[in-house]
Amino acid sequence: MKDIWLFSLTALALVLILVTGQYLQGDYADPSYSHKPISSDAGQYAVEKDGRLLLNINAVDAETLSRLDGIGETLCRRIVEYREEYGAFVNLDELLKVDGIGTRTLGLIRDHLICLPPE
């Protein structure tokens, strides 16, 4: 019986660490992000990190988002509608809540996105 309690407490502690760590070390907590728009055809929707242009999922419009390979216009519209209905995304994994986005689609677009708090 003692082993079960010890295992349960250890599992609970690990879950709390993972949840808290995800929140504290979310996508926009990384100090290496420039956090400012760069001049590009994506305008205020993009930031630069390590020489790569990343679209801010909390600012991008459906038209700009549709430039990414792997998602079409309908899915882009759903992402923007989800954000308008439920508020800003906390991290990129939250995109899995959008109808039509699964782990495969998220894997295709993750490297082109960033999750910064709305301005």
MMTF fields as JSON, N, C-alpha, C and O atoms, coordinates in Angstrom:
{
  "mmtfVersion": "1.0.0",
  "mmtfProducer": "UNKNOWN",
  "numBonds": 475,
  "numAtoms": 476,
  "numGroups": 119,
  "numChains": 1,
  "numModels": 1,
  "chainsPerModel": [1],
  "groupsPerChain": [119],
  "chainIdList": ["A"],
  "bondAtomList": [4, 2, 8, 6, 12, 10, 16, 14, 20, 18, 24, 22, 28, 26, 32, 30, 36, 34, 40, 38, 44, 42, 48, 46, 52, 50, 56, 54, 60, 58, 64, 62, 68, 66, 72, 70, 76, 74, 80, 78, 84, 82, 88, 86, 92, 90, 96, 94, 100, 98, 104, 102, 108, 106, 112, 110, 116, 114, 120, 118, 124, 122, 128, 126, 132, 130, 136, 134, 140, 138, 144, 142, 148, 146, 152, 150, 156, 154, 160, 158, 164, 162, 168, 166, 172, 170, 176, 174, 180, 178, 184, 182, 188, 186, 192, 190, 196, 194, 200, 198, 204, 202, 208, 206, 212, 210, 216, 214, 220, 218, 224, 222, 228, 226, 232, 230, 236, 234, 240, 238, 244, 242, 248, 246, 252, 250, 256, 254, 260, 258, 264, 262, 268, 266, 272, 270, 276, 274, 280, 278, 284, 282, 288, 286, 292, 290, 296, 294, 300, 298, 304, 302, 308, 306, 312, 310, 316, 314, 320, 318, 324, 322, 328, 326, 332, 330, 336, 334, 340, 338, 344, 342, 348, 346, 352, 350, 356, 354, 360, 358, 364, 362, 368, 366, 372, 370, 376, 374, 380, 378, 384, 382, 388, 386, 392, 390, 396, 394, 400, 398, 404, 402, 408, 406, 412, 410, 416, 414, 420, 418, 424, 422, 428, 426, 432, 430, 436, 434, 440, 438, 444, 442, 448, 446, 452, 450, 456, 454, 460, 458, 464, 462, 468, 466, 472, 470],
  "bondOrderList": [1, 1, 1, 1, 1, 1, 1, 1, 1, 1, 1, 1, 1, 1, 1, 1, 1, 1, 1, 1, 1, 1, 1, 1, 1, 1, 1, 1, 1, 1, 1, 1, 1, 1, 1, 1, 1, 1, 1, 1, 1, 1, 1, 1, 1, 1, 1, 1, 1, 1, 1, 1, 1, 1, 1, 1, 1, 1, 1, 1, 1, 1, 1, 1, 1, 1, 1, 1, 1, 1, 1, 1, 1, 1, 1, 1, 1, 1, 1, 1, 1, 1, 1, 1, 1, 1, 1, 1, 1, 1, 1, 1, 1, 1, 1, 1, 1, 1, 1, 1, 1, 1, 1, 1, 1, 1, 1, 1, 1, 1, 1, 1, 1, 1, 1, 1, 1, 1],
  "groupList": [{"groupName": "MET", "atomNameList": ["N", "CA", "C", "O"], "elementList": ["N", "C", "C", "O"], "formalChargeList": [0, 0, 0, 0], "bondAtomList": [1, 0, 2, 1, 3, 2], "bondOrderList": [1, 1, 2], "singleLetterCode": "M", "chemCompType": "L-PEPTIDE LINKING"}, {"groupName": "LYS", "atomNameList": ["N", "CA", "C", "O"], "elementList": ["N", "C", "C", "O"], "formalChargeList": [0, 0, 0, 0], "bondAtomList": [1, 0, 2, 1, 3, 2], "bondOrderList": [1, 1, 2], "singleLetterCode": "K", "chemCompType": "L-PEPTIDE LINKING"}, {"groupName": "ASP", "atomNameList": ["N", "CA", "C", "O"], "elementList": ["N", "C", "C", "O"], "formalChargeList": [0, 0, 0, 0], "bondAtomList": [1, 0, 2, 1, 3, 2], "bondOrderList": [1, 1, 2], "singleLetterCode": "D", "chemCompType": "L-PEPTIDE LINKING"}, {"groupName": "ILE", "atomNameList": ["N", "CA", "C", "O"], "elementList": ["N", "C", "C", "O"], "formalChargeList": [0, 0, 0, 0], "bondAtomList": [1, 0, 2, 1, 3, 2], "bondOrderList": [1, 1, 2], "singleLetterCode": "I", "chemCompType": "L-PEPTIDE LINKING"}, {"groupName": "TRP", "atomNameList": ["N", "CA", "C", "O"], "elementList": ["N", "C", "C", "O"], "formalChargeList": [0, 0, 0, 0], "bondAtomList": [1, 0, 2, 1, 3, 2], "bondOrderList": [1, 1, 2], "singleLetterCode": "W", "chemCompType": "L-PEPTIDE LINKING"}, {"groupName": "LEU", "atomNameList": ["N", "CA", "C", "O"], "elementList": ["N", "C", "C", "O"], "formalChargeList": [0, 0, 0, 0], "bondAtomList": [1, 0, 2, 1, 3, 2], "bondOrderList": [1, 1, 2], "singleLetterCode": "L", "chemCompType": "L-PEPTIDE LINKING"}, {"groupName": "PHE", "atomNameList": ["N", "CA", "C", "O"], "elementList": ["N", "C", "C", "O"], "formalChargeList": [0, 0, 0, 0], "bondAtomList": [1, 0, 2, 1, 3, 2], "bondOrderList": [1, 1, 2], "singleLetterCode": "F", "chemCompType": "L-PEPTIDE LINKING"}, {"groupName": "SER", "atomNameList": ["N", "CA", "C", "O"], "elementList": ["N", "C", "C", "O"], "formalChargeList": [0, 0, 0, 0], "bondAtomList": [1, 0, 2, 1, 3, 2], "bondOrderList": [1, 1, 2], "singleLetterCode": "S", "chemCompType": "L-PEPTIDE LINKING"}, {"groupName": "THR", "atomNameList": ["N", "CA", "C", "O"], "elementList": ["N", "C", "C", "O"], "formalChargeList": [0, 0, 0, 0], "bondAtomList": [1, 0, 2, 1, 3, 2], "bondOrderList": [1, 1, 2], "singleLetterCode": "T", "chemCompType": "L-PEPTIDE LINKING"}, {"groupName": "ALA", "atomNameList": ["N", "CA", "C", "O"], "elementList": ["N", "C", "C", "O"], "formalChargeList": [0, 0, 0, 0], "bondAtomList": [1, 0, 2, 1, 3, 2], "bondOrderList": [1, 1, 2], "singleLetterCode": "A", "chemCompType": "L-PEPTIDE LINKING"}, {"groupName": "VAL", "atomNameList": ["N", "CA", "C", "O"], "elementList": ["N", "C", "C", "O"], "formalChargeList": [0, 0, 0, 0], "bondAtomList": [1, 0, 2, 1, 3, 2], "bondOrderList": [1, 1, 2], "singleLetterCode": "V", "chemCompType": "L-PEPTIDE LINKING"}, {"groupName": "GLY", "atomNameList": ["N", "CA", "C", "O"], "elementList": ["N", "C", "C", "O"], "formalChargeList": [0, 0, 0, 0], "bondAtomList": [1, 0, 2, 1, 3, 2], "bondOrderList": [1, 1, 2], "singleLetterCode": "G", "chemCompType": "PEPTIDE LINKING"}, {"groupName": "GLN", "atomNameList": ["N", "CA", "C", "O"], "elementList": ["N", "C", "C", "O"], "formalChargeList": [0, 0, 0, 0], "bondAtomList": [1, 0, 2, 1, 3, 2], "bondOrderList": [1, 1, 2], "singleLetterCode": "Q", "chemCompType": "L-PEPTIDE LINKING"}, {"groupName": "TYR", "atomNameList": ["N", "CA", "C", "O"], "elementList": ["N", "C", "C", "O"], "formalChargeList": [0, 0, 0, 0], "bondAtomList": [1, 0, 2, 1, 3, 2], "bondOrderList": [1, 1, 2], "singleLetterCode": "Y", "chemCompType": "L-PEPTIDE LINKING"}, {"groupName": "PRO", "atomNameList": ["N", "CA", "C", "O"], "elementList": ["N", "C", "C", "O"], "formalChargeList": [0, 0, 0, 0], "bondAtomList": [1, 0, 2, 1, 3, 2], "bondOrderList": [1, 1, 2], "singleLetterCode": "P", "chemCompType": "L-PEPTIDE LINKING"}, {"groupName": "HIS", "atomNameList": ["N", "CA", "C", "O"], "elementList": ["N", "C", "C", "O"], "formalChargeList": [0, 0, 0, 0], "bondAtomList": [1, 0, 2, 1, 3, 2], "bondOrderList": [1, 1, 2], "singleLetterCode": "H", "chemCompType": "L-PEPTIDE LINKING"}, {"groupName": "GLU", "atomNameList": ["N", "CA", "C", "O"], "elementList": ["N", "C", "C", "O"], "formalChargeList": [0, 0, 0, 0], "bondAtomList": [1, 0, 2, 1, 3, 2], "bondOrderList": [1, 1, 2], "singleLetterCode": "E", "chemCompType": "L-PEPTIDE LINKING"}, {"groupName": "ARG", "atomNameList": ["N", "CA", "C", "O"], "elementList": ["N", "C", "C", "O"], "formalChargeList": [0, 0, 0, 0], "bondAtomList": [1, 0, 2, 1, 3, 2], "bondOrderList": [1, 1, 2], "singleLetterCode": "R", "chemCompType": "L-PEPTIDE LINKING"}, {"groupName": "ASN", "atomNameList": ["N", "CA", "C", "O"], "elementList": ["N", "C", "C", "O"], "formalChargeList": [0, 0, 0, 0], "bondAtomList": [1, 0, 2, 1, 3, 2], "bondOrderList": [1, 1, 2], "singleLetterCode": "N", "chemCompType": "L-PEPTIDE LINKING"}, {"groupName": "CYS", "atomNameList": ["N", "CA", "C", "O"], "elementList": ["N", "C", "C", "O"], "formalChargeList": [0, 0, 0, 0], "bondAtomList": [1, 0, 2, 1, 3, 2], "bondOrderList": [1, 1, 2], "singleLetterCode": "C", "chemCompType": "L-PEPTIDE LINKING"}],
  "groupTypeList": [0, 1, 2, 3, 4, 5, 6, 7, 5, 8, 9, 5, 9, 5, 10, 5, 3, 5, 10, 8, 11, 12, 13, 5, 12, 11, 2, 13, 9, 2, 14, 7, 13, 7, 15, 1, 14, 3, 7, 7, 2, 9, 11, 12, 13, 9, 10, 16, 1, 2, 11, 17, 5, 5, 5, 18, 3, 18, 9, 10, 2, 9, 16, 8, 5, 7, 17, 5, 2, 11, 3, 11, 16, 8, 5, 19, 17, 17, 3, 10, 16, 13, 17, 16, 16, 13, 11, 9, 6, 10, 18, 5, 2, 16, 5, 5, 1, 10, 2, 11, 3, 11, 8, 17, 8, 5, 11, 5, 3, 17, 2, 15, 5, 3, 19, 5, 14, 14, 16],
  "groupIdList": [1, 2, 3, 4, 5, 6, 7, 8, 9, 10, 11, 12, 13, 14, 15, 16, 17, 18, 19, 20, 21, 22, 23, 24, 25, 26, 27, 28, 29, 30, 31, 32, 33, 34, 35, 36, 37, 38, 39, 40, 41, 42, 43, 44, 45, 46, 47, 48, 49, 50, 51, 52, 53, 54, 55, 56, 57, 58, 59, 60, 61, 62, 63, 64, 65, 66, 67, 68, 69, 70, 71, 72, 73, 74, 75, 76, 77, 78, 79, 80, 81, 82, 83, 84, 85, 86, 87, 88, 89, 90, 91, 92, 93, 94, 95, 96, 97, 98, 99, 100, 101, 102, 103, 104, 105, 106, 107, 108, 109, 110, 111, 112, 113, 114, 115, 116, 117, 118, 119],
  "secStructList": [7, 2, 2, 2, 2, 2, 2, 2, 2, 2, 2, 2, 2, 2, 2, 2, 2, 2, 2, 2, 2, 2, 2, 2, 6, 7, 4, 4, 4, 7, 6, 6, 1, 7, 7, 1, 5, 7, 1, 1, 6, 6, 4, 4, 4, 3, 3, 3, 3, 6, 6, 3, 3, 3, 3, 3, 6, 6, 6, 7, 7, 2, 2, 2, 2, 6, 6, 1, 6, 6, 7, 7, 2, 2, 2, 2, 2, 2, 2, 2, 2, 2, 2, 2, 2, 2, 7, 1, 7, 1, 1, 4, 4, 4, 4, 4, 4, 1, 6, 6, 7, 7, 2, 2, 2, 2, 2, 2, 2, 4, 4, 4, 3, 3, 7, 7, 7, 7, 7],
  "xCoordList": [0.819, 0.0, 0.865, 0.547, 1.958, 2.866, 3.477, 3.675, 3.773, 4.356, 3.393, 3.818, 2.128, 1.128, 1.065, 1.016, 1.066, 1.032, 2.291, 2.224, 3.419, 4.682, 4.676, 5.09, 4.211, 4.12, 3.152, 3.448, 2.016, 1.009, 1.541, 1.342, 2.213, 2.775, 3.875, 3.977, 4.692, 5.746, 5.155, 5.625, 4.133, 3.473, 2.831, 2.936, 2.173, 1.553, 2.603, 2.397, 3.719, 4.794, 5.342, 5.605, 5.514, 6.016, 5.03, 5.431, 3.764, 2.746, 2.766, 2.723, 2.831, 2.875, 4.121, 4.047, 5.247, 6.477, 6.347, 6.749, 5.788, 5.629, 4.668, 4.942, 3.55, 2.567, 3.138, 3.037, 3.723, 4.305, 5.469, 5.606, 6.295, 7.434, 6.988, 7.599, 5.925, 5.408, 4.932, 5.172, 4.257, 3.727, 4.857, 4.858, 5.816, 6.904, 7.887, 8.537, 7.996, 8.934, 8.191, 8.641, 7.051, 6.245, 6.986, 8.13, 6.344, 6.978, 7.471, 8.477, 6.792, 7.222, 8.094, 8.4, 8.497, 9.387, 10.856, 11.724, 11.149, 12.519, 13.107, 12.597, 14.172, 14.732, 15.417, 15.742, 15.646, 16.321, 15.394, 15.867, 14.075, 13.154, 13.294, 13.457, 13.23, 13.41, 12.187, 12.324, 11.0, 9.761, 9.406, 8.605, 9.978, 9.578, 9.403, 10.118, 8.456, 8.221, 9.437, 10.197, 9.606, 10.655, 10.003, 8.846, 10.736, 10.14, 10.15, 11.2, 8.977, 8.812, 7.413, 6.64, 7.083, 5.735, 4.718, 3.514, 5.184, 4.281, 3.992, 3.092, 4.745, 4.501, 4.528, 5.444, 3.514, 3.476, 3.199, 3.186, 2.98, 2.65, 3.877, 3.747, 5.051, 6.226, 7.319, 7.426, 8.117, 9.321, 10.467, 10.261, 11.665, 12.83, 13.518, 13.705, 13.889, 14.654, 15.674, 15.318, 16.934, 18.022, 17.945, 18.202, 17.595, 17.544, 16.324, 16.231, 15.386, 14.175, 12.986, 12.905, 12.079, 10.85, 9.797, 9.483, 9.254, 8.239, 6.964, 7.008, 5.842, 4.551, 4.001, 3.955, 3.582, 2.994, 1.551, 0.711, 1.254, -0.064, -1.141, -2.325, -0.738, -1.695, -1.937, -2.733, -1.267, -1.443, -1.728, -2.304, -1.342, -1.418, -2.869, -3.738, -3.11, -4.441, -4.494, -3.466, -5.695, -5.881, -5.16, -4.629, -5.136, -4.483, -2.984, -2.422, -2.34, -0.902, -0.614, 0.355, -1.445, -1.28, -1.402, -0.772, -2.197, -2.408, -1.175, -1.154, -0.155, 1.092, 1.913, 2.823, 1.585, 2.313, 1.887, 0.704, 2.845, 2.521, 1.875, 2.269, 0.899, 0.287, -1.071, -1.778, -1.459, -2.788, -3.428, -2.761, -4.724, -5.459, -6.223, -6.118, -6.987, -7.728, -8.744, -8.898, -9.431, -10.444, -9.81, -10.333, -8.706, -8.037, -7.487, -7.545, -6.962, -6.468, -7.604, -7.429, -8.738, -9.904, -10.343, -10.722, -10.296, -10.668, -9.724, -10.163, -8.436, -7.453, -7.773, -7.791, -8.023, -8.335, -9.66, -9.768, -10.663, -11.95, -11.815, -12.429, -11.008, -10.783, -10.137, -10.538, -9.139, -8.438, -9.389, -9.321, -10.26, -11.218, -12.249, -12.683, -12.639, -13.643, -13.084, -13.721, -11.885, -11.337, -10.177, -9.697, -9.717, -8.6, -7.277, -7.22, -6.236, -4.89, -4.445, -4.803, -3.661, -3.066, -1.967, -1.214, -1.871, -0.831, 0.443, 1.547, 0.289, 1.428, 0.949, -0.252, 1.875, 1.529, 0.755, -0.023, 0.946, 0.212, -1.291, -2.078, -1.691, -3.109, -3.798, -5.024, -3.02, -3.586, -4.275, -5.127, -3.919, -4.557, -6.048, -6.795, -6.484, -7.897, -8.71, -9.939, -8.033, -8.724, -9.167, -8.375, -10.442, -10.999, -10.212, -10.089, -9.683, -8.938, -7.432, -6.71, -6.942, -5.503, -5.195, -5.692, -4.372, -3.893, -2.395, -1.79, -1.809, -0.368, 0.444, 1.495, -0.036, 0.695, 0.702, 1.749, -0.454, -0.541, 0.255, 0.962, 0.148, 0.908, 2.403, 3.159, 2.83, 4.238, 4.71, 5.862, 3.824, 4.183, 4.362, 5.208, 3.57, 3.594, 4.324, 4.616, 4.619, 5.222, 6.507, 6.716, 7.36, 8.646, 8.518, 9.509, 7.322, 7.104, 6.299, 5.97, 5.983, 5.13, 5.828, 6.784, 5.328, 5.757, 4.508, 3.543, 4.522, 3.366, 3.782, 4.314, 3.539, 3.833, 2.528, 1.482, 2.575, 1.345, 0.863, 1.676, -0.44, -0.954, -0.503, -0.3, -0.353, 0.105, -1.023, -0.81],
  "yCoordList": [-1.189, 0.0, 1.255, 2.241, 1.206, 2.342, 2.627, 3.788, 1.589, 1.76, 2.458, 3.265, 2.165, 2.798, 4.298, 5.103, 4.674, 6.09, 6.807, 7.927, 6.164, 6.759, 6.942, 7.984, 5.938, 6.03, 7.138, 7.91, 7.223, 8.238, 9.643, 10.533, 9.845, 11.162, 11.533, 12.688, 10.566, 10.817, 11.179, 12.112, 10.451, 10.733, 12.114, 12.859, 12.464, 13.776, 14.876, 15.896, 14.68, 15.671, 15.86, 16.988, 14.775, 14.881, 15.62, 16.432, 15.334, 16.026, 17.519, 18.339, 17.878, 19.291, 19.982, 21.125, 19.31, 19.873, 20.086, 21.126, 19.102, 19.233, 20.359, 21.149, 20.43, 21.469, 22.845, 23.764, 22.991, 24.269, 24.633, 25.79, 23.676, 23.93, 24.363, 25.251, 23.75, 24.139, 25.583, 26.354, 25.939, 27.295, 28.314, 29.348, 28.015, 28.955, 29.01, 30.033, 27.925, 27.891, 27.795, 27.116, 28.472, 28.457, 29.025, 29.465, 29.018, 29.434, 30.871, 31.182, 31.762, 33.142, 33.511, 34.688, 32.541, 32.823, 32.755, 33.147, 32.271, 32.137, 33.519, 34.227, 33.93, 35.27, 35.459, 36.593, 34.411, 34.57, 35.077, 35.446, 35.105, 35.659, 37.173, 37.795, 37.755, 39.201, 39.962, 41.112, 39.371, 39.97, 41.27, 42.044, 41.533, 42.721, 42.368, 41.521, 43.017, 42.729, 43.078, 43.989, 42.367, 42.688, 43.108, 42.777, 43.829, 44.244, 43.061, 42.522, 42.685, 41.587, 41.688, 42.558, 40.822, 40.857, 40.344, 40.496, 39.741, 39.271, 40.379, 40.239, 41.469, 42.637, 42.349, 41.691, 42.843, 42.745, 41.333, 41.103, 40.394, 39.032, 38.157, 37.031, 38.65, 37.795, 38.343, 39.551, 37.443, 37.798, 36.979, 35.976, 37.422, 36.699, 36.025, 36.626, 34.778, 34.033, 33.206, 32.387, 33.414, 32.672, 32.773, 31.795, 33.941, 34.146, 33.565, 33.61, 33.021, 32.427, 33.321, 33.918, 33.41, 34.163, 33.247, 32.198, 33.636, 32.843, 33.671, 34.843, 33.065, 33.738, 33.616, 32.521, 34.74, 34.747, 34.275, 34.965, 33.121, 32.517, 33.395, 33.25, 34.297, 35.165, 36.485, 37.304, 36.702, 37.95, 37.734, 38.608, 36.611, 36.373, 36.282, 35.766, 36.789, 36.647, 35.379, 34.764, 35.003, 33.744, 33.758, 32.732, 34.898, 34.987, 34.733, 33.981, 35.357, 35.149, 33.731, 33.12, 33.204, 31.847, 30.811, 29.755, 31.111, 30.164, 29.982, 29.09, 30.8, 30.651, 29.444, 29.001, 28.921, 27.76, 26.5, 26.307, 25.653, 24.356, 23.482, 23.52, 22.709, 21.761, 22.166, 21.347, 23.439, 23.849, 24.69, 25.476, 24.508, 25.236, 26.406, 26.71, 27.05, 28.242, 27.956, 28.748, 26.821, 26.485, 26.32, 26.836, 25.616, 25.4, 26.713, 26.949, 27.552, 28.86, 29.693, 30.352, 29.659, 30.391, 29.83, 30.593, 28.518, 27.902, 28.325, 28.554, 28.429, 28.855, 30.269, 30.536, 31.163, 32.556, 32.631, 33.377, 31.876, 31.868, 31.321, 31.843, 30.266, 29.699, 30.748, 30.917, 31.446, 32.466, 33.606, 34.119, 33.998, 35.064, 34.63, 35.436, 33.355, 32.864, 32.585, 32.917, 31.969, 31.521, 32.359, 32.122, 33.327, 34.163, 33.648, 32.659, 34.331, 34.032, 32.624, 32.106, 32.032, 30.733, 30.914, 31.887, 29.983, 30.017, 29.371, 29.821, 28.313, 27.647, 26.99, 26.917, 26.529, 25.962, 24.655, 24.325, 23.913, 22.66, 22.889, 21.979, 24.085, 24.408, 24.386, 24.306, 24.457, 24.357, 23.01, 22.89, 22.007, 20.692, 20.751, 19.834, 21.803, 21.963, 22.477, 22.414, 22.983, 23.496, 22.312, 21.42, 22.314, 21.239, 21.114, 22.076, 19.918, 19.656, 19.627, 19.263, 20.006, 19.963, 18.792, 18.7, 17.912, 16.78, 16.902, 17.901, 15.895, 15.936, 16.014, 16.654, 15.372, 15.4, 16.816, 17.317, 17.445, 18.81, 19.783, 20.641, 19.657, 20.53, 20.348, 21.32, 19.112, 18.857, 19.522, 19.945, 19.615, 20.256, 21.764, 22.354, 22.38, 23.843, 24.41, 25.605, 23.583, 24.055, 24.854, 25.866, 24.424, 25.087, 26.46, 27.181, 26.83, 28.113, 29.068, 30.175, 28.637, 29.437, 29.763, 29.102, 30.789, 31.167, 31.609, 32.063, 31.481, 31.856, 32.981, 32.734, 34.22, 35.391, 35.946, 35.811, 36.564, 37.142, 38.259, 38.922, 38.477, 39.552, 40.912, 41.108, 41.834, 43.169, 44.025, 45.18],
  "zCoordList": [0.0, 0.0, 0.0, -0.664, 0.75, 0.828, -0.549, -0.907, -1.314, -2.643, -3.594, -4.421, -3.491, -4.356, -4.073, -5.003, -2.799, -2.452, -2.925, -3.432, -2.759, -3.2, -4.714, -5.222, -5.42, -6.881, -7.29, -8.202, -6.635, -6.958, -6.72, -7.547, -5.603, -5.306, -6.289, -6.704, -6.659, -7.638, -8.996, -9.648, -9.423, -10.696, -10.67, -11.644, -9.579, -9.449, -9.506, -10.164, -8.826, -8.845, -10.259, -10.675, -10.991, -12.363, -13.271, -14.105, -13.104, -13.907, -13.596, -14.513, -12.327, -11.948, -12.495, -12.947, -12.46, -13.002, -14.501, -15.022, -15.194, -16.644, -17.006, -17.91, -16.305, -16.602, -16.281, -17.094, -15.126, -14.739, -15.644, -16.041, -15.97, -16.851, -18.227, -18.82, -18.755, -20.071, -20.031, -20.96, -18.951, -18.859, -18.713, -19.38, -17.836, -17.601, -18.764, -18.981, -19.505, -20.609, -21.927, -22.85, -22.019, -23.228, -24.416, -24.292, -25.559, -26.79, -26.755, -27.392, -26.028, -26.042, -24.847, -24.655, -24.047, -22.925, -23.33, -22.549, -24.52, -24.999, -25.279, -26.148, -24.566, -24.747, -26.098, -26.45, -26.857, -28.14, -29.239, -30.314, -28.991, -29.978, -29.989, -28.94, -31.16, -31.253, -30.762, -30.343, -30.796, -30.317, -31.015, -30.491, -32.182, -32.909, -34.375, -34.91, -35.015, -36.425, -37.277, -36.949, -38.339, -39.282, -40.58, -40.838, -41.387, -42.648, -43.607, -43.954, -44.012, -44.946, -45.515, -45.113, -46.432, -46.966, -45.948, -46.153, -44.857, -43.808, -42.792, -41.964, -42.85, -42.002, -40.526, -40.034, -39.8, -38.351, -37.851, -36.642, -38.75, -38.336, -38.106, -37.628, -38.435, -38.424, -37.518, -37.304, -36.998, -36.246, -36.813, -37.498, -36.517, -37.003, -35.831, -34.773, -36.029, -35.043, -35.788, -36.635, -35.481, -36.111, -37.633, -38.336, -38.136, -39.575, -40.261, -41.488, -39.501, -40.074, -39.771, -38.698, -40.707, -40.534, -39.923, -40.486, -38.778, -38.083, -37.971, -37.597, -38.291, -38.202, -36.791, -36.231, -36.214, -34.879, -34.969, -35.548, -34.412, -34.5, -33.839, -34.142, -32.945, -32.271, -33.004, -32.545, -34.126, -34.862, -36.344, -36.992, -36.877, -38.322, -38.799, -38.095, -40.0, -40.584, -41.435, -41.717, -41.834, -42.568, -43.909, -44.335, -44.573, -45.889, -45.785, -46.581, -44.809, -44.624, -44.174, -44.625, -43.292, -42.792, -43.909, -43.854, -44.899, -46.002, -46.877, -47.725, -46.692, -47.44, -46.982, -47.683, -45.812, -45.298, -46.031, -46.314, -46.336, -46.923, -45.857, -44.691, -46.254, -45.328, -44.81, -44.224, -45.018, -44.592, -45.692, -46.365, -45.857, -46.877, -46.289, -45.101, -47.142, -46.736, -45.627, -44.697, -45.734, -44.725, -43.352, -42.365, -43.276, -42.003, -41.444, -40.237, -42.306, -41.867, -41.272, -40.246, -41.906, -41.416, -40.059, -39.17, -39.896, -38.611, -37.493, -36.366, -37.794, -36.788, -36.311, -35.11, -37.25, -36.893, -36.136, -35.163, -36.563, -35.872, -34.451, -33.52, -34.286, -32.956, -32.052, -30.901, -32.579, -31.802, -31.418, -30.301, -32.327, -32.034, -30.993, -30.17, -31.03, -30.097, -28.705, -27.705, -28.631, -27.351, -26.838, -25.729, -27.611, -27.187, -27.723, -28.454, -27.346, -27.849, -27.458, -26.401, -28.337, -28.049, -27.01, -27.062, -26.068, -25.043, -25.565, -25.257, -26.357, -26.978, -28.281, -28.541, -29.071, -30.373, -30.255, -31.15, -29.187, -29.003, -28.893, -29.155, -28.511, -28.402, -29.775, -29.852, -30.843, -32.195, -32.414, -33.294, -31.631, -31.75, -31.402, -31.745, -30.735, -30.399, -31.584, -31.568, -32.607, -33.785, -34.639, -34.941, -35.023, -35.838, -37.144, -37.902, -37.392, -38.62, -38.443, -39.372, -37.266, -37.022, -36.106, -34.984, -36.615, -35.836, -35.655, -36.044, -35.071, -34.806, -36.097, -36.133, -37.143, -38.422, -39.011, -39.419, -39.051, -39.594, -38.737, -39.266, -37.429, -36.541, -36.769, -36.755, -36.978, -37.266, -38.547, -38.645, -39.527, -40.798, -40.669, -41.341, -39.811, -39.742, -38.525, -38.488, -37.54, -36.281, -36.491, -35.821, -37.395, -37.592, -38.241, -38.353, -38.666, -39.323, -38.462, -38.889, -37.247, -36.365, -35.062, -34.656, -34.427, -33.08, -32.334, -32.948, -31.035, -30.226, -29.293, -28.211, -29.714, -28.898, -28.343, -28.978, -27.174, -26.639, -27.552, -28.196, -27.617, -28.464, -27.946, -26.748, -28.87, -28.48, -28.005, -27.639]
}
